[in-house]
């Protein structure tokens, strides 16, 4: 099984010809399937962009959603569209709706969008203001004092959804590939070759998901996990545990690229 990985491709910044070229690059590498770890487009365009990417590939495309995928819409509405797309499209699968995907006899793929849950860094004192608080319906207009409960609830939702899926995968899989948008650990929150500071960490790490992943791999030392994530646009790799590796993908707006092809 050869799994192509894309992240933070922001297809709303490029032309249809560039989307086709990205699909051709995937095909040229002989990938059997594709996983996309979020920030595909925006709320009004994400489904159409996924369909445009998948059409020439004619192979499974598993995806999670990033914060930009909800811009101009709501989290609830875009996730509903992603679930409906999973039910009707022959190749596109939103991972929270797909459950445990068997890639081969020993490898499972699971995933969830995740969210920057405000638990790491200095949320109360941060000087950062994300466009999330303007363009995503559930977050638009929130005062800074209301950020903590809103963000922690989204992180908790991601962790609660991922935990039983991971437990199911670990009943048989010796290798679990986890796709998520937001880095689940501080040490995976790369920006320009370094770990993000306390102003940015609240929005670029999902500690609740990290807790679930760490606990599962401590409990299953005979299995291993590879986490694929993005969001920061900075590339890096960290081994959180001997059996838990997190790979964060780099990205540039207007230049969607194939991160890697994993031979599983």
Backbone bond lengths (Angstrom), bond angles and torsions (degrees), N, CA, C in turn:
res aa  C-N    CA-C-N  psi(-1)  N-CA   C-N-CA  omega(-1)  CA-C   N-CA-C  phi
1 X - - - 1.471 - - 1.519 109.13 -
2 X 1.326 116.21 126.57 1.465 122.04 177.04 1.525 107.73 -116.88
3 X 1.344 114.90 117.00 1.459 121.71 -172.87 1.528 109.44 -110.46
4 X 1.329 117.05 113.98 1.465 121.49 175.77 1.523 109.57 -79.94
5 X 1.324 115.54 141.12 1.467 120.88 -177.38 1.521 110.08 -122.48
6 X 1.342 114.56 128.93 1.456 123.21 174.71 1.520 108.60 -124.06
7 X 1.326 116.76 149.41 1.457 119.69 172.66 1.519 110.09 -151.83
8 X 1.332 115.84 147.79 1.465 122.76 174.55 1.532 111.13 50.42
9 X 1.333 115.12 49.61 1.463 119.29 -175.51 1.522 112.59 -83.90
10 X 1.320 118.96 -18.71 1.471 123.34 172.03 1.533 111.23 43.18
11 X 1.317 115.97 61.78 1.458 120.55 -174.14 1.525 112.92 -67.36
12 X 1.320 117.51 -14.13 1.465 120.04 175.54 1.532 111.83 -70.81
13 X 1.331 118.35 -9.26 1.458 122.40 178.82 1.533 112.34 -95.73
14 X 1.342 117.76 -2.20 1.465 119.67 -174.43 1.525 110.71 -127.62
15 X 1.327 115.60 171.88 1.456 122.21 -177.91 1.527 110.76 -87.78
16 X 1.332 117.82 162.02 1.467 119.92 173.75 1.528 112.61 -55.93
17 X 1.321 117.53 -34.72 1.465 120.10 178.30 1.526 111.33 -63.88
18 X 1.323 116.61 -36.11 1.465 119.82 178.92 1.529 111.29 -73.01
19 X 1.319 117.56 -32.59 1.467 120.21 173.56 1.529 109.59 -64.56
20 X 1.321 116.78 -42.63 1.467 121.03 177.86 1.525 111.13 -63.03
21 X 1.325 116.64 -38.55 1.463 120.24 178.86 1.523 111.21 -65.41
22 X 1.332 116.81 -36.70 1.463 120.47 176.73 1.526 110.31 -63.53
23 X 1.316 116.47 -44.12 1.464 120.22 176.80 1.526 111.12 -60.81
24 X 1.314 117.51 -39.94 1.462 121.15 178.77 1.523 111.39 -64.19
25 X 1.344 116.88 -37.54 1.462 120.60 178.63 1.528 111.06 -64.49
26 X 1.325 115.89 -38.35 1.466 120.23 177.10 1.519 109.87 -65.32
27 X 1.317 116.39 -46.46 1.462 121.04 -178.94 1.522 111.06 -61.19
28 X 1.338 116.70 -39.27 1.464 120.89 -177.70 1.522 112.35 -65.22
29 X 1.326 116.65 -25.32 1.471 120.26 179.38 1.518 112.87 -86.71
30 X 1.314 117.27 0.24 1.450 120.62 175.75 1.515 115.09 69.82
31 X 1.321 116.80 32.20 1.464 120.20 -179.68 1.524 110.97 -72.18
32 X 1.325 115.88 140.77 1.468 121.64 176.79 1.523 111.53 -85.85
33 X 1.317 116.44 -23.65 1.451 122.19 179.65 1.511 109.27 -158.85
34 X 1.331 115.73 170.38 1.461 121.89 -175.41 1.524 108.26 -132.11
35 X 1.334 116.38 141.02 1.459 121.04 171.02 1.523 107.76 -124.34
36 X 1.333 115.71 134.49 1.462 122.34 -178.32 1.524 107.82 -120.97
37 X 1.345 116.17 123.91 1.465 119.49 -174.36 1.529 112.20 -102.26
38 X 1.331 115.31 48.66 1.453 121.08 165.32 1.512 116.71 91.65
39 X 1.327 114.49 173.22 1.467 124.68 -172.71 1.531 109.80 52.84
40 X 1.310 113.71 62.66 1.459 122.90 -178.16 1.520 110.19 -87.42
41 X 1.338 116.68 -41.76 1.465 121.83 -178.58 1.528 108.07 -163.52
42 X 1.332 117.37 -131.49 1.464 123.19 175.42 1.520 108.61 -130.07
43 X 1.337 116.25 171.61 1.460 120.21 -176.93 1.516 114.58 -52.56
44 X 1.330 119.11 -49.18 1.464 119.61 -177.76 1.523 114.58 -71.36
45 X 1.351 117.68 -16.51 1.468 119.83 -172.14 1.517 114.86 -118.91
46 X 1.330 118.87 -8.89 1.465 119.72 -168.49 1.528 112.17 -62.56
47 X 1.316 118.70 -39.95 1.469 119.96 -179.04 1.521 110.80 -65.23
48 X 1.320 117.03 -45.83 1.467 120.36 179.61 1.521 111.40 -62.96
49 X 1.320 117.20 -39.14 1.458 119.74 179.70 1.519 111.64 -68.13
50 X 1.305 117.51 -38.90 1.462 120.43 175.52 1.524 110.90 -62.65
51 X 1.312 116.63 -42.37 1.461 120.18 179.28 1.526 111.00 -63.99
52 X 1.336 116.78 -38.44 1.463 120.37 179.11 1.526 111.23 -66.28
53 X 1.325 117.07 -38.78 1.461 120.99 178.32 1.524 111.34 -68.65
54 X 1.325 116.15 -41.53 1.465 120.67 -174.17 1.523 113.62 -75.51
55 X 1.337 117.25 -28.63 1.468 120.44 -172.47 1.517 113.45 -54.75
56 X 1.341 120.45 -50.54 1.459 118.72 -178.62 1.526 114.19 -77.95
57 X 1.323 117.33 -12.05 1.459 120.13 -176.50 1.522 112.49 -82.23
58 X 1.334 116.59 -39.66 1.473 121.76 179.65 1.526 111.81 50.29
59 X 1.312 116.29 46.36 1.463 123.20 176.01 1.526 107.49 -152.15
60 X 1.324 119.30 167.01 1.466 119.85 -175.85 1.526 112.55 -61.11
61 X 1.332 114.86 135.26 1.463 122.36 172.42 1.525 107.02 -124.94
62 X 1.330 115.96 105.84 1.451 121.49 177.89 1.529 108.00 -95.29
63 X 1.327 117.04 141.08 1.462 118.55 -176.08 1.519 111.61 -147.03
64 X 1.331 114.14 154.33 1.459 122.35 164.13 1.520 106.61 -118.77
65 X 1.313 116.13 167.80 1.459 122.17 -176.72 1.527 110.63 -105.51
66 X 1.329 115.60 146.55 1.454 121.39 174.83 1.513 111.13 -108.51
67 X 1.319 116.82 174.74 1.468 119.79 -176.53 1.531 111.97 -59.72
68 X 1.321 118.35 -37.43 1.463 120.11 -179.68 1.525 112.06 -64.98
69 X 1.314 116.99 -24.88 1.467 120.29 179.93 1.521 112.64 -68.70
70 X 1.333 116.92 -10.42 1.459 121.08 178.13 1.533 112.23 -104.67
71 X 1.322 117.73 -3.08 1.466 120.26 -178.45 1.521 110.53 -63.61
72 X 1.324 115.38 133.51 1.452 120.86 -177.68 1.508 113.50 80.22
73 X 1.331 116.94 13.19 1.467 121.55 -177.72 1.529 107.57 -156.35
74 X 1.309 116.07 -157.64 1.460 121.13 177.12 1.512 109.46 -123.57
75 X 1.326 115.93 157.59 1.464 120.79 176.28 1.520 109.41 -59.93
76 X 1.319 116.64 -44.94 1.464 120.78 -176.75 1.520 111.89 -62.82
77 X 1.342 117.59 -43.49 1.461 119.69 -175.71 1.521 111.83 -70.85
78 X 1.335 117.93 -40.32 1.462 119.95 -178.95 1.524 110.44 -70.15
79 X 1.314 117.65 -38.84 1.467 118.88 176.23 1.521 111.15 -64.81
80 X 1.317 118.06 -36.00 1.466 120.51 175.78 1.525 110.70 -63.52
81 X 1.334 117.32 -40.22 1.461 120.43 177.09 1.527 111.16 -65.89
82 X 1.334 116.63 -38.85 1.459 119.96 178.75 1.525 111.47 -65.36
83 X 1.319 116.73 -38.34 1.465 120.00 177.59 1.530 110.58 -66.63
84 X 1.327 116.74 -42.00 1.462 120.25 178.27 1.525 111.13 -65.16
85 X 1.328 116.82 -39.03 1.458 120.98 177.58 1.523 110.90 -61.18
86 X 1.311 116.28 -41.17 1.466 121.77 178.23 1.521 111.46 -60.41
87 X 1.304 116.47 -36.44 1.466 120.85 -177.63 1.522 113.23 -76.50
88 X 1.339 117.28 -27.00 1.468 118.81 -173.61 1.525 115.02 -107.98
89 X 1.336 117.85 -20.75 1.463 119.99 -173.78 1.532 110.60 -91.57
90 X 1.322 118.57 141.60 1.466 119.07 -178.05 1.520 114.44 -70.01
91 X 1.341 118.55 -20.65 1.464 119.58 -173.38 1.525 115.07 -127.73
92 X 1.316 118.92 -24.14 1.463 121.23 -174.41 1.525 111.11 -85.96
93 X 1.338 116.28 129.47 1.457 121.19 -177.44 1.525 110.03 -137.52
94 X 1.351 116.10 116.70 1.458 121.53 171.64 1.520 107.07 -75.85
95 X 1.324 117.68 120.81 1.456 120.66 -169.05 1.524 114.98 -60.83
96 X 1.346 121.14 -37.50 1.467 117.68 176.50 1.521 113.64 -59.23
97 X 1.335 116.84 -27.23 1.470 120.10 177.36 1.520 112.38 -88.70
98 X 1.335 116.65 -19.25 1.468 120.35 -175.96 1.516 112.62 -84.47
99 X 1.319 118.14 -20.88 1.451 120.66 -179.43 1.518 111.38 73.41
100 X 1.327 116.52 -138.81 1.460 121.94 179.98 1.529 108.75 -88.24
101 X 1.322 115.88 121.94 1.459 121.62 178.31 1.528 107.92 -102.75
102 X 1.328 116.96 123.45 1.464 121.18 178.63 1.528 108.58 -86.34
103 X 1.335 116.66 109.36 1.460 120.91 179.57 1.524 111.56 -83.40
104 X 1.320 116.38 -36.77 1.463 122.01 171.91 1.521 107.28 -156.67
105 X 1.314 117.04 -169.51 1.465 120.00 -172.51 1.519 113.45 -63.48
106 X 1.334 117.55 -22.26 1.458 119.93 -176.21 1.524 113.83 -124.27
107 X 1.331 118.21 0.96 1.468 121.00 -172.37 1.518 111.40 -123.45
108 X 1.331 115.82 128.60 1.460 122.50 177.57 1.528 109.49 -115.00
109 X 1.316 115.11 147.38 1.463 122.20 172.48 1.518 108.30 -116.15
110 X 1.336 117.00 129.01 1.457 122.23 175.01 1.528 107.46 -136.52
111 X 1.328 116.60 168.89 1.451 116.60 177.37 1.503 114.57 -174.55
112 X 1.326 114.00 163.60 1.463 122.58 173.90 1.517 108.15 -154.09
113 X 1.335 116.03 153.37 1.460 121.06 -178.70 1.529 111.90 -58.95
114 X 1.339 116.94 -40.07 1.459 120.58 -172.72 1.526 110.92 71.35
115 X 1.333 115.29 -178.82 1.466 120.42 175.39 1.522 108.92 -165.86
116 X 1.327 117.65 146.52 1.455 120.37 170.83 1.514 108.66 -65.58
117 X 1.343 116.61 107.35 1.471 118.76 -166.24 1.523 114.75 -98.08
118 X 1.339 117.53 9.44 1.461 120.55 170.94 1.507 115.91 75.20
119 X 1.319 118.34 4.83 1.464 119.99 -172.91 1.524 113.34 -87.79
120 X 1.309 117.92 -21.54 1.459 121.23 177.91 1.523 109.03 -107.33
121 X 1.323 115.86 151.90 1.457 119.12 -176.38 1.519 111.58 79.87
122 X 1.331 115.43 -159.25 1.470 122.00 -173.15 1.527 109.97 -118.67
123 X 1.323 116.84 81.25 1.457 120.50 -178.80 1.527 111.51 -65.06
124 X 1.321 117.22 -39.56 1.471 120.12 -176.98 1.529 112.01 -65.87
125 X 1.324 116.59 -32.93 1.453 119.56 -175.22 1.516 115.46 -106.93
126 X 1.332 117.32 1.70 1.462 119.80 -174.85 1.521 112.31 -61.81
127 X 1.332 114.20 146.68 1.465 121.06 175.17 1.533 111.00 -99.23
128 X 1.340 116.20 2.35 1.465 121.11 -177.84 1.515 109.88 -83.73
129 X 1.322 115.66 137.67 1.462 121.00 173.46 1.527 107.23 -129.58
130 X 1.336 116.01 113.65 1.459 120.51 -178.73 1.521 111.37 -85.66
131 X 1.320 115.31 151.11 1.463 120.55 174.49 1.528 112.11 -65.16
132 X 1.320 117.52 -14.58 1.470 121.29 174.64 1.531 110.57 -51.49
133 X 1.341 116.11 -36.05 1.463 120.98 -175.32 1.531 112.75 -81.71
134 X 1.323 115.04 6.28 1.460 121.42 174.69 1.524 110.61 -117.22
135 X 1.351 116.71 -42.98 1.461 121.19 -165.70 1.524 115.18 -105.48
136 X 1.336 119.39 -5.41 1.457 121.80 178.01 1.525 108.31 -108.74
137 X 1.318 117.20 124.07 1.461 121.27 -169.16 1.523 112.95 -55.66
138 X 1.336 117.57 -43.64 1.460 120.09 -175.85 1.527 112.86 -68.37
139 X 1.343 117.32 -20.29 1.461 120.97 -176.43 1.519 113.33 -110.95
140 X 1.314 117.06 -12.38 1.466 120.89 -173.18 1.529 111.24 -61.15
141 X 1.314 115.13 129.23 1.456 121.21 174.19 1.509 115.82 81.30
142 X 1.335 118.59 2.89 1.460 119.37 -179.76 1.525 110.52 -67.15
143 X 1.307 116.21 135.64 1.454 120.94 171.40 1.523 109.16 -69.96
144 X 1.337 117.34 154.30 1.455 120.18 -176.45 1.527 111.82 -58.28
145 X 1.307 117.36 -31.60 1.466 120.18 178.76 1.522 112.35 -64.83
146 X 1.329 117.03 -21.42 1.466 121.08 -179.64 1.520 113.02 -94.56
147 X 1.330 117.45 -3.18 1.460 119.58 -177.99 1.528 111.92 -64.15
148 X 1.331 116.98 -44.96 1.469 120.39 -173.27 1.528 112.42 -57.57
149 X 1.333 119.91 -52.20 1.470 117.47 179.94 1.523 113.08 -65.07
150 X 1.334 117.35 -35.50 1.465 119.38 -178.98 1.521 111.36 -67.89
151 X 1.325 116.92 -45.64 1.463 120.35 -177.97 1.524 111.87 -71.23
152 X 1.328 117.07 -40.44 1.469 118.87 179.43 1.525 111.09 -65.35
153 X 1.330 117.49 -33.97 1.466 119.92 177.47 1.522 111.01 -65.04
154 X 1.327 117.28 -39.78 1.467 120.14 177.93 1.534 111.31 -67.54
155 X 1.325 116.92 -38.94 1.456 119.60 175.86 1.508 112.51 -65.62
156 X 1.329 116.27 -41.83 1.463 120.31 178.39 1.525 111.57 -63.92
157 X 1.331 116.17 -38.43 1.458 120.55 177.12 1.530 110.79 -60.54
158 X 1.329 116.43 -44.25 1.459 120.50 179.27 1.524 111.21 -62.45
159 X 1.328 116.31 -45.72 1.470 120.49 -179.30 1.518 111.35 -63.73
160 X 1.328 116.63 -42.43 1.468 120.62 -178.84 1.513 111.66 -66.22
161 X 1.332 117.07 -34.12 1.462 120.07 178.36 1.520 111.61 -74.29
162 X 1.324 116.73 -36.77 1.462 120.72 -175.39 1.522 112.85 -77.07
163 X 1.325 117.79 -33.03 1.468 121.44 -172.95 1.523 113.13 -56.82
164 X 1.344 120.98 -51.86 1.464 118.84 -178.84 1.526 112.99 -68.13
165 X 1.319 117.69 -31.73 1.465 120.44 177.51 1.519 110.08 -65.92
166 X 1.325 116.62 -42.64 1.459 120.80 176.97 1.524 111.18 -63.68
167 X 1.317 116.68 -42.81 1.465 119.73 178.72 1.532 110.84 -60.57
168 X 1.320 117.07 -40.54 1.464 120.67 177.64 1.527 110.89 -64.00
169 X 1.319 116.83 -44.07 1.465 120.12 -179.92 1.521 111.46 -60.42
170 X 1.323 116.49 -40.24 1.459 120.64 -175.48 1.526 113.00 -75.26
171 X 1.312 118.56 -3.81 1.468 119.54 173.33 1.521 111.77 -71.21
172 X 1.342 117.15 -19.05 1.472 119.55 -179.84 1.528 114.24 -139.37
173 X 1.328 118.10 -28.54 1.469 120.52 -173.06 1.528 110.92 -80.58
174 X 1.325 116.18 138.48 1.462 122.14 173.31 1.522 110.88 -93.89
175 X 1.329 116.11 -16.09 1.467 121.49 176.65 1.519 107.37 -135.94
176 X 1.309 116.57 123.87 1.457 121.48 177.83 1.524 108.39 -115.27
177 X 1.330 115.86 122.96 1.457 121.94 173.81 1.529 107.05 -96.59
178 X 1.321 116.79 122.78 1.458 122.57 -179.09 1.522 108.58 -110.51
179 X 1.317 116.22 121.22 1.461 121.60 176.03 1.521 108.87 -101.85
180 X 1.324 116.45 126.99 1.458 121.10 176.57 1.526 107.81 -151.04
181 X 1.313 116.61 157.75 1.460 118.30 -177.84 1.523 111.83 -82.40
182 X 1.304 117.14 -44.76 1.460 122.09 -170.60 1.531 110.48 -96.12
183 X 1.326 118.76 129.34 1.464 120.08 176.88 1.527 110.95 -53.20
184 X 1.331 116.97 132.53 1.463 119.11 -176.32 1.522 114.93 -89.92
185 X 1.329 117.53 1.99 1.460 121.20 -179.40 1.532 109.73 -140.41
186 X 1.315 115.27 149.76 1.463 120.66 176.67 1.531 110.89 -54.03
187 X 1.317 116.89 -45.57 1.461 120.50 -174.25 1.520 113.16 -72.68
188 X 1.333 117.55 -3.72 1.468 120.87 175.45 1.516 111.84 -104.57
189 X 1.323 116.94 3.79 1.470 121.49 -176.76 1.528 109.09 -93.26
190 X 1.326 115.18 75.37 1.459 121.95 -174.30 1.523 111.77 -84.30
191 X 1.345 115.54 140.14 1.469 121.12 170.57 1.516 108.02 -147.32
192 X 1.333 115.80 117.23 1.463 121.99 179.21 1.524 111.51 52.22
193 X 1.338 115.59 44.00 1.453 121.66 173.43 1.507 116.28 82.78
194 X 1.321 118.12 2.20 1.466 121.69 179.31 1.525 109.35 -134.18
195 X 1.330 116.22 167.73 1.456 121.02 177.71 1.524 109.38 -80.33
196 X 1.318 116.21 137.64 1.463 121.25 -178.38 1.530 111.10 -59.07
197 X 1.334 115.71 152.51 1.459 120.07 -178.23 1.533 111.25 -87.12
198 X 1.338 115.38 -179.16 1.460 120.62 -171.93 1.524 113.48 -67.65
199 X 1.311 118.89 -18.84 1.463 120.58 175.19 1.531 111.20 -70.26
200 X 1.329 116.83 -37.10 1.460 121.79 -173.01 1.524 113.52 -96.23
201 X 1.331 117.26 -28.64 1.466 120.67 -175.93 1.532 114.27 -54.11
202 X 1.340 120.35 -37.51 1.466 118.46 -178.34 1.523 113.89 -58.14
203 X 1.321 116.89 -30.17 1.458 121.65 -175.09 1.531 112.93 -99.17
204 X 1.336 116.22 -8.77 1.462 119.42 -172.16 1.529 112.86 -123.69
205 X 1.321 117.26 16.57 1.461 122.03 173.07 1.526 109.09 -140.66
206 X 1.319 115.49 146.95 1.467 121.20 175.92 1.526 108.37 -119.01
207 X 1.320 115.44 88.38 1.461 121.04 -175.24 1.518 112.15 -62.98
208 X 1.330 117.64 -33.36 1.467 120.18 -178.67 1.528 110.81 -62.97
209 X 1.329 116.93 -42.84 1.461 119.97 176.46 1.526 110.38 -66.83
210 X 1.329 117.01 -41.18 1.458 119.70 177.90 1.516 112.74 -57.51
211 X 1.311 117.28 -40.21 1.470 120.42 178.66 1.521 111.24 -61.19
212 X 1.327 117.11 -41.08 1.466 121.40 179.35 1.527 110.53 -65.06
213 X 1.322 116.47 -45.00 1.466 120.00 -177.67 1.523 111.33 -66.05
214 X 1.323 116.36 -44.69 1.464 120.02 -179.07 1.534 111.23 -62.52
215 X 1.323 116.39 -46.37 1.468 119.70 -178.65 1.526 111.00 -61.57
216 X 1.330 117.02 -40.17 1.463 120.34 -178.86 1.519 111.68 -64.64
217 X 1.321 117.20 -40.68 1.461 118.84 -177.01 1.525 112.38 -78.69
218 X 1.317 117.98 -26.81 1.466 119.94 170.84 1.524 109.53 -65.23
219 X 1.322 116.01 -38.54 1.470 120.77 -179.31 1.526 112.71 -76.15
220 X 1.336 117.85 -15.91 1.474 121.72 -178.26 1.526 109.71 -128.77
221 X 1.333 117.37 69.45 1.465 119.45 -176.63 1.522 113.40 -66.68
222 X 1.326 117.37 -14.77 1.464 121.08 179.59 1.526 112.40 -86.51
223 X 1.314 117.59 -5.33 1.469 122.46 177.93 1.524 108.56 -110.88
224 X 1.343 115.41 166.99 1.458 119.50 175.98 1.521 109.57 -133.89
225 X 1.322 115.34 158.25 1.455 121.89 -177.71 1.522 109.97 -133.28
226 X 1.330 114.83 138.40 1.459 122.21 170.58 1.523 107.67 -118.79
227 X 1.313 117.30 120.27 1.462 122.60 178.00 1.523 108.22 -101.25
228 X 1.334 115.97 127.74 1.453 122.37 175.12 1.522 108.04 -109.87
229 X 1.331 116.89 126.14 1.461 120.33 -178.08 1.519 109.67 -146.39
230 X 1.324 116.36 179.20 1.456 121.36 -178.70 1.511 110.34 -150.48
231 X 1.334 116.04 -122.96 1.460 124.66 172.24 1.523 114.13 77.29
232 X 1.330 118.65 -42.61 1.458 121.22 -175.48 1.518 112.93 -82.83
233 X 1.315 117.45 -17.79 1.474 124.21 -172.54 1.526 111.83 64.79
234 X 1.324 117.57 13.64 1.458 122.37 176.89 1.513 110.29 -119.20
235 X 1.335 116.70 133.41 1.462 120.87 -174.76 1.521 111.55 -90.86
236 X 1.333 115.48 145.55 1.457 120.86 174.99 1.513 110.86 -177.76
237 X 1.318 115.76 163.79 1.458 123.06 -179.90 1.522 108.12 -132.51
238 X 1.333 116.59 137.72 1.458 120.57 175.74 1.518 109.30 -142.10
239 X 1.327 115.69 138.49 1.462 121.96 172.09 1.519 107.54 -96.61
240 X 1.311 116.14 101.74 1.459 122.12 -178.38 1.523 110.45 -71.08
241 X 1.326 115.41 -37.81 1.461 124.60 174.18 1.522 106.79 -136.22
242 X 1.315 118.43 166.70 1.471 118.65 176.25 1.525 113.54 -57.59
243 X 1.327 117.05 -25.54 1.472 120.47 -179.02 1.531 112.69 -115.19
244 X 1.350 117.25 18.77 1.468 121.34 -177.84 1.528 109.90 -137.26
245 X 1.319 115.38 102.33 1.468 121.88 179.67 1.525 109.52 -108.87
246 X 1.331 116.14 137.60 1.462 122.37 176.83 1.528 108.38 -118.48
247 X 1.331 115.50 124.59 1.459 121.78 178.22 1.528 107.55 -113.43
248 X 1.319 116.29 119.33 1.459 122.56 179.82 1.520 108.24 -103.72
249 X 1.331 116.71 127.90 1.453 120.92 -176.10 1.517 112.78 -87.35
250 X 1.329 115.62 145.67 1.449 121.23 173.79 1.520 110.70 -90.91
251 X 1.328 116.66 159.79 1.464 119.81 -178.19 1.523 110.02 -160.80
252 X 1.339 114.01 155.00 1.457 122.33 172.88 1.518 108.49 -131.93
253 X 1.325 117.31 136.16 1.454 120.77 176.17 1.532 109.64 -59.84
254 X 1.316 115.27 136.75 1.452 120.67 177.58 1.506 114.89 80.61
255 X 1.334 117.95 4.67 1.465 121.29 -179.55 1.519 110.18 -139.21
256 X 1.338 118.85 64.82 1.465 120.15 -178.93 1.520 110.46 -62.61
257 X 1.334 115.74 135.50 1.458 120.00 -173.71 1.522 111.27 -139.21
258 X 1.299 114.61 154.03 1.462 121.95 172.63 1.518 108.13 -75.86
259 X 1.328 117.38 119.92 1.461 120.82 179.67 1.520 111.96 -69.91
260 X 1.331 114.88 -49.69 1.466 119.79 -173.61 1.520 108.67 -168.91
261 X 1.307 116.54 163.89 1.456 122.28 167.46 1.528 106.58 -120.60
262 X 1.316 115.60 114.67 1.461 120.87 -177.27 1.515 109.54 -87.72
263 X 1.311 116.39 126.44 1.459 121.34 174.74 1.527 107.64 -92.93
264 X 1.313 116.10 110.25 1.477 120.99 -172.88 1.526 111.37 -100.94
